[in-house]
Amino acid sequence: MTLVTFSISRVNRLRRAAERARAPAEPDETGSNWNEPEGWSISACDPNDLLGVFKALRLKAGFALHAYEFRAGGNGNGVIWAVPADAPLLAPEDCPQLEGVFLGPPKPSGAIPLMQAIEGDGSPWSYLSASIFGREAAEFGAQWHGCVWSDQKIIAKPPREAEGREASRAPDHRSDAPMGDWIWEAPVPEVWEPNYSEEGTTKRVVLHIRNPVGVNTIHRATDTYAAGSYVSETDTTVLCTGPGGFVY
């Protein structure tokens, strides 16, 4: 089995660039930006700017990206669709609405899920990029209570015990590793760095993620890619929980 690890600094640079590319407009001096219409609207952010951050990925020929955002009381969500390249950008009210889906997003005729229209250069980094891009795209248009991924942090080192514990002085526990009185619920991983592996035609990306919202949790996300596809199936395993979580 082939295993490739990635430096957390490189992964974090990619995330920061993606966050900037999808960031909602800052309020101007008059605060008029806060008076944007509520409900669904065509996004003011170009989804191609977000995809452009991921140099190992590209949009398949024959497709374009259309994005919509939802606003309500300072909260926000969004959606990006892949549509036929010649499809007009329709207002939300001119699109069918997805029934039974949170907030009922508009879905233009002929649209397909974003990642089905993504291809890459086949490198290990391209699959890591797809795992990050998919999460960043799901966060497109998110504000306040609409944020999910933005508060989560990919980690590359094991957590350490709270200050005053002997474990906190162990040489392999660096100062920037998550700290807390952790309760383990699964075996401790041997490899913590973001990594890519392949077995036969199957590719996998593994991320260890700390989510401080609600219960402070560290989990392992395993994204599995079939041959020739950048659409993943994700399996999530909670590794440990600790104090210090928060709610909005």
URWOFEN-V242774 format. One record per backbone hydrogen bond with DSSP energy under -1.0 kcal/mol. NH is the residue of the N-H (numbers start at 1). CO is the residue of the C=O. Records with the same first field share a line. If there is no record, write none. Layout:
NH: CO + CO
This chain:
2: 198
4: 196
6: 194
11: 7
12: 8
13: 9
14: 10
15: 11
16: 12
17: 13
18: 14
19: 15
20: 16
21: 17
22: 18
31: 28
34: 31
35: 32
36: 33
39: 71
41: 69
43: 67
49: 46
51: 47
52: 48
53: 50
54: 51
55: 53
57: 54
58: 119
60: 117
63: 60
64: 83
66: 81
68: 79
69: 41
70: 77
71: 39
72: 75
75: 72
76: 143
77: 70
79: 68
81: 66
82: 112
83: 64
85: 62
87: 84
94: 91
95: 92
98: 105
104: 101
107: 96
111: 108
112: 82
116: 113
117: 114
118: 115
119: 58
121: 56
127: 123
128: 124
129: 125
130: 126
131: 127
132: 128
133: 129
134: 130
135: 131
136: 132
137: 133
138: 134
140: 137
142: 139
143: 76
146: 143
147: 144
152: 149
153: 210
155: 208
160: 178
165: 162
169: 166
170: 167
173: 170
177: 174
180: 160
182: 180
183: 241
185: 239
186: 239
195: 206
196: 4
197: 204
198: 2
199: 202
202: 199
203: 225
204: 197
205: 223
206: 195
207: 221
209: 219
210: 153
211: 217
214: 246
217: 211
218: 240
219: 209
220: 237
221: 207
222: 235
223: 205
224: 233
225: 203
229: 226
233: 224
235: 222
237: 220
239: 218
240: 218
241: 183
242: 216
246: 212
